Amino acid sequence: MIDRYRDAADAVLASSTAKLFMGPVTDEATRRYVSGALGEELRKHDEHRSWRPKAGPTELQQLERDRALLINGNLVPAVIRVAPYWELRDLKRLAA
């Protein structure tokens, strides 16, 4: 995105209510953005407590190609399945 929008990339992301990140997320800039957008969670192990990112680089890079992370406003982020356009019946019918 930075390659396309240069200095305006942050403004484009900030003005978009819904953001869809297709798996796998492999570039460092996008992983950093998504991790920051999702925030952290408190992990409890025995008597120890620590904060860790809700989705770290490993989890984001392991998203399958038919999955995407949807961050939509103040709704709970979700991993969703995305079908290739050629598998969607309505689009097949339109193409025929």
N, C-alpha and C positions, 0 to 999 in steps of 0.2 A: 504494500500500500504506500509506503514511503517513496518507493521508486516512482509511483504514478502521481501522488499528490504533494510530494516534497514537504515543505513546511506546513501545508494545510492538512496533513494527515491526521493530526490530533483533533483539529476542528471537525473534520468529517466524522471521526469516531464519536466525538462528544455530542454531535447533533443527531446521531442515529439512536433511536430508542431500542430497536432490535438489532442484535449483532449475531451473526451466524459464522462460526469458525469450523471449517471443514477439517475432518481428520485425515491424516495425522497432522498435528501442529508441530512443524519441524524447525521453523526459524526462531531465533532467540528473541527478536523484538516482539513477535506476536505472543510467544509464551510468556514473556515478561508482562505484557499488557493484560493478557487473560488472567494470569496469576494475581495481578494487582486488582483487577475488576472483581474477582471472586472472593478475595480477602483470605483470612486465616480462620482456623478452627482450633479450639482447645482440645488437646489430646491428653488423656489421663492414662498413665501406666503405673500401676502399683500406687505409690504415694507421690509420684512425680507428675507434674503438669507442665506441658509445654505447648507453645503455639506453633502451628505449621501451616503452610499454604493448603487451601482446599484442593487445589490441583497444581501439582508441581510439574516440572519439565518432563519427567518420566511418564506420568499419567497422560499428559497432553500429546506426547509423541506416540503413545500406544493407542490412541483413538483409531479405530479401523476406518478404512476409506468410505464405508457406507454409514458412517456416524458423523455427527456434527454437534458442537456445543452451542446451544442457543442461550444467549443472555438477553433478556427482554425486560427493560425497565426495572420495576421493583418486584417482578415475579421471580420465583425460585429458578435458578439456572437449571437447564436440563440437557442431557445427552439424548439426541433424537436420531432416528434412522432416516437417511435420505436415500431415495430411490433414484437411479439414473433416469433421465428424462425419457429414454427409449423404452423403459419398462412401464410407464404410466399409460393406462388405457386411453384416457381422454386425449393425450398427446399423440398416441399411435393413430387414433381415429382421425385427428386433424391432419396428420401427415399423409394419410392414405387418400 
